Amino acid sequence: MTNKPVRQRPKGLKDTLTDWNPQLSDTKINPDLENLPTAERVAEVMRQSAAEFDQFGVLREWLKFNLKLFVILAVPTFLLVPIAALMLSLIKTVLEILLTAIAAVVAIAVLYVLCLILIAVVRSTQNPNNKRRN
């Protein structure tokens, strides 16, 4: 019998917020700094300066947190916003077509009613049995 590793559920935003605990990283300057070539010395000094700036790991953790937050918010936004925009434009197109069709049907209905009124008026004037009472 083999033991399968237990899968942990992915961390969500709430877990990320509650578990945010910056850790101090050990950064040591290269002991062989004076023997390094100039470019490597400059790079090492800049790396050490950045490490000192990130004194307690807070800056790195803050950047990681903001990157996670960006990914959590940006990925659904980049995936859903174009789809929603497409759906809204399709709904707009369908509504424009329906409005045009309704306008045409109303115009035809008005013409039909006017024709019925005209036919009724013409028939009433041509009917010899229709006499006015005095």
Contacts in CASP RR format, 6 or more apart in sequence:
PFRMAT RR
TARGET T0000
AUTHOR 0000-0000-0000
METHOD contacts of the structure
MODEL  1
MTNKPVRQRPKGLKDTLTDWNPQLSDTKINPDLENLPTAERVAEVMRQSA
AEFDQFGVLREWLKFNLKLFVILAVPTFLLVPIAALMLSLIKTVLEILLT
AIAAVVAIAVLYVLCLILIAVVRSTQNPNNKRRN
11 19 0 8 1.000
12 72 0 8 1.000
13 69 0 8 1.000
13 72 0 8 1.000
16 65 0 8 1.000
16 68 0 8 1.000
16 69 0 8 1.000
20 61 0 8 1.000
20 65 0 8 1.000
21 61 0 8 1.000
22 56 0 8 1.000
22 57 0 8 1.000
22 58 0 8 1.000
22 60 0 8 1.000
22 61 0 8 1.000
22 62 0 8 1.000
23 57 0 8 1.000
23 61 0 8 1.000
24 56 0 8 1.000
24 57 0 8 1.000
25 51 0 8 1.000
25 54 0 8 1.000
25 57 0 8 1.000
25 60 0 8 1.000
27 47 0 8 1.000
27 48 0 8 1.000
27 51 0 8 1.000
27 52 0 8 1.000
29 44 0 8 1.000
29 45 0 8 1.000
29 48 0 8 1.000
30 36 0 8 1.000
30 44 0 8 1.000
33 41 0 8 1.000
33 44 0 8 1.000
33 45 0 8 1.000
34 41 0 8 1.000
36 44 0 8 1.000
53 59 0 8 1.000
54 60 0 8 1.000
124 130 0 8 1.000
END
